[in-house]
């Protein structure tokens, strides 16, 4: 579930958004992939830092949720969600 995966990355839920701190990540090297399937929507987050270390996490959004928008707030990736 998204909240647990995001918390594992040091992130948190903020209203209808998930906030993931990615300090050290090269913003141009962060990729977000969306996969729609029967169980709902899954996101795969791929990031690389300036030292060349790569990180990849896949997590499902809460049931009935879709990704509305993704953007940066400082060094944090903010994933705004909307209900279907």
N, C-alpha and C positions, 0 to 999 in steps of 0.2 A: 504494500500500500504506500502511496506517495509520501504521507507524513513520516513514516518510519524511514524510508529511503532518504528523504531530505534531511531528517534529523541526523542520520548516520553521516551526512556530509557537513554537519554543523548548521544546517538551515532550520527554518521554522515556517509555520503557517501564519499569514498576516491577512486576516479577513478572507477574501476570495482569491488570495495569491499565495504562492509558495516562494520563499526567498532562500536562495542558495548562495552562500558566500564562496567566491572563487578567487580569493586574493592570491596573486602569483600566477594566475592563468592568463594566457595571452588571449585577449578577447576575440581577436580575429581567428583564433584556432579552436574556439568553442563551437561545437555543432550540436544541434538538437534535432533528433529524428522523431517523427510521429508515426505510430502504427495503430490503425483501427482494426479491432478484431471483435469476435463475439463477446468476449469478457469485458470489453470496454476499450479505452484508449491507453496505450502505453507510450512512454517517452524514453528515448535513449539519449543520454547526455554524454558527449565525448569532449574532453578538454585536454590541453597540453600546457605545461608551464614553461617558463623561460629556460629551465634546465633540461628540457626535453622529456620530462616525465609525463606519461599519459595516464588518464583516468577515464573510465567508462562505467556508467551506471544506467540500469534500466529499471523503470518503475511504472506501475499502473496509476492512473489518476483515480480519484474517488469515483465510485459508480455514478453515472449520470453527468459527469463533468467532461468538458472539452477545453482545450487550450485556446484562450481568446487572444492572448498576446504574450510575447516574451521580449524582455528588454533589460538593459543594464541600469542599475542604480549604484554608482560608484563601482566597487569591486564585486557587487552581488548581482546574480542573475535573478530576475523577478519573472515568475510564470503566473500570469493572470488567468484565472479559470472562470468559465461560465457554466451554468447548469443548462442541460438540454431542455 
